[in-house]
Amino acid sequence: QVQLVESGGALVQPGGSLRLSCAASGTVSSINTMGWFRQSPGTGRALVAIITSYGSTNYADSVKGRFTISRDNAKDTVYLQMNSLKPEDTAVYYCHVTTLTEYYWGQGTQVTVSS
């Protein structure tokens, strides 16, 4: 079992920055990929960014060049640095990790981009 605790969500003005964190605990040695998804009201949960245990990354087209995903394997933590935020980035952001056989979700953290 893996438990995930997210932090960093907030209200921010357009053009601002935020950094989300997600700390994993439990059977962390089994973790493969770590990533972030987001969900806005009335929409499905969509991939934002993902990073493998080797450091390979993949981003949604809508966030390329603005968001950066990273992970600290020593701390079992994944980060999402979000710059140049837009109102359309407003959503609940969920941490997601996978092992060879299972996947886990965090509880979600709200990001609101508004003036």
Residue pairs with C-beta under 8 A, 6 or more apart in sequence:
1 26
1 27
1 104
2 24
2 25
2 26
2 27
2 28
2 30
2 31
2 97
2 99
2 102
2 104
3 24
3 25
3 26
3 104
4 22
4 23
4 24
4 95
4 97
4 104
4 105
4 106
4 107
5 22
5 23
5 25
5 106
5 107
6 20
6 21
6 22
6 93
6 94
6 95
6 106
6 107
6 108
6 109
7 20
7 21
7 22
7 23
7 109
8 18
8 19
8 20
8 21
8 80
8 109
9 18
9 20
9 92
9 93
9 109
9 110
9 111
10 18
10 111
10 112
11 112
11 114
12 18
12 85
12 111
12 112
12 113
13 113
13 114
13 115
14 85
14 86
14 87
14 113
14 114
14 115
15 84
15 85
16 85
16 113
17 81
17 82
17 83
17 84
17 85
18 82
18 85
18 111
19 79
19 80
19 81
19 82
20 36
20 79
20 80
20 82
20 93
20 95
20 109
20 111
21 77
21 78
21 79
22 34
22 36
22 77
22 78
22 79
22 95
22 106
23 75
23 76
23 77
24 31
24 34
24 76
24 77
24 78
24 97
25 76
27 99
28 76
30 99
30 100
31 53
31 76
31 97
31 98
31 99
32 52
32 53
32 97
32 98
32 99
32 100
33 50
33 51
33 52
33 53
33 97
33 98
34 50
34 51
34 71
34 78
34 95
34 96
34 97
35 47
35 48
35 49
35 50
35 51
35 69
35 78
35 95
35 96
35 97
36 47
36 48
36 49
36 50
36 69
36 78
36 80
36 93
36 94
36 95
36 96
37 45
37 46
37 47
37 48
37 93
37 94
37 96
38 45
38 46
38 48
38 89
38 91
38 92
38 93
38 94
38 111
39 45
39 46
39 91
39 92
39 94
39 108
40 90
40 91
40 92
45 94
46 60
47 58
47 60
48 59
48 60
48 63
48 67
48 69
48 80
48 93
49 57
49 58
49 59
49 60
49 63
49 67
49 68
49 69
49 80
50 57
50 58
50 69
50 96
51 57
51 69
51 70
51 71
51 78
53 73
55 71
57 69
59 67
59 69
62 88
63 82
63 89
66 82
66 83
66 84
66 85
67 80
67 81
67 82
67 83
68 80
68 81
68 83
69 78
69 79
69 80
69 81
70 78
70 79
70 81
71 77
71 78
71 79
72 78
72 79
78 95
78 97
80 93
82 89
82 111
85 111
85 113
86 113
87 113
87 114
88 113
89 111
89 113
90 111
90 112
90 113
90 114
91 110
91 111
92 108
92 109
92 110
92 111
93 108
93 109
93 110
93 111
94 105
94 106
94 107
94 108
95 105
95 106
96 103
96 104
96 105
96 106
97 103
97 104
98 104
